């Protein structure tokens, strides 16, 4: 499953790197790529292994605010 999620609070590449590293530790996520210009993250994940709420909580723990989501 592909998920694109808006993120509030991004300021620089370090912010992006922090989110990508934290999300990549979640079992079932195969890709986590932050687009600083669009203030969003693209996540490819196995919905049977990675829970959506865990993804949101991980973004919050990194110090950012998850926003609108698009699922494909």
C-alpha positions as CSV (number, residue, x, y, z in Angstrom):
1,X,0.0,0.0,0.0
2,X,1.2,3.5,-0.8
3,X,0.5,6.3,1.7
4,X,1.2,10.0,1.1
5,X,0.9,12.1,4.3
6,X,1.3,15.8,4.9
7,X,3.6,16.8,7.7
8,X,3.7,20.1,9.6
9,X,6.9,21.4,11.1
10,X,9.4,20.4,8.5
11,X,12.3,23.0,8.3
12,X,15.3,21.3,6.8
13,X,16.9,18.1,5.4
14,X,17.7,17.0,9.0
15,X,14.0,17.0,9.7
16,X,13.4,14.8,6.7
17,X,16.2,12.4,7.7
18,X,14.9,12.1,11.2
19,X,11.5,11.1,10.0
20,X,12.8,8.7,7.3
21,X,15.1,6.9,9.8
22,X,12.3,6.5,12.5
23,X,9.7,5.3,10.0
24,X,12.2,2.8,8.4
25,X,12.5,1.1,11.8
26,X,8.8,0.1,11.7
27,X,8.3,-3.5,10.6
28,X,6.4,-3.6,7.3
29,X,7.6,-0.3,5.9
30,X,9.7,-0.7,2.7
31,X,10.0,3.0,1.8
32,X,9.8,6.3,3.7
33,X,10.8,9.3,1.6
34,X,10.1,12.9,2.8
35,X,9.6,15.6,0.3
36,X,10.6,18.9,2.0
37,X,9.2,21.1,-0.7
38,X,5.8,19.5,-0.5
39,X,5.8,19.0,3.3
40,X,4.8,15.4,2.9
41,X,6.1,11.8,3.2
42,X,5.6,8.9,0.8
43,X,5.4,5.6,2.6
44,X,5.2,2.1,1.0
45,X,4.1,-0.4,3.6
46,X,2.4,-3.7,4.2
47,X,-0.8,-2.9,6.0
48,X,-0.8,-6.3,7.6
49,X,2.5,-5.6,9.4
50,X,2.5,-1.8,9.9
51,X,-0.4,-0.1,11.6
52,X,-1.4,3.4,10.4
53,X,-1.7,4.7,13.9
54,X,1.9,3.5,14.7
55,X,3.1,5.5,11.6
56,X,1.2,8.6,12.8
57,X,2.6,8.2,16.4
58,X,6.1,7.8,15.1
59,X,5.9,11.1,13.2
60,X,4.6,12.7,16.4
61,X,7.4,11.2,18.5
62,X,9.9,12.7,15.9
63,X,8.4,16.2,16.8
64,X,6.2,16.7,13.8
65,X,2.4,16.8,13.1
66,X,0.9,14.3,10.7
67,X,-1.8,15.7,8.5
68,X,-4.0,14.8,5.5
69,X,-3.5,11.4,4.0
70,X,-3.9,9.8,0.5
71,X,-3.9,6.1,0.1
72,X,-3.2,4.3,-3.2
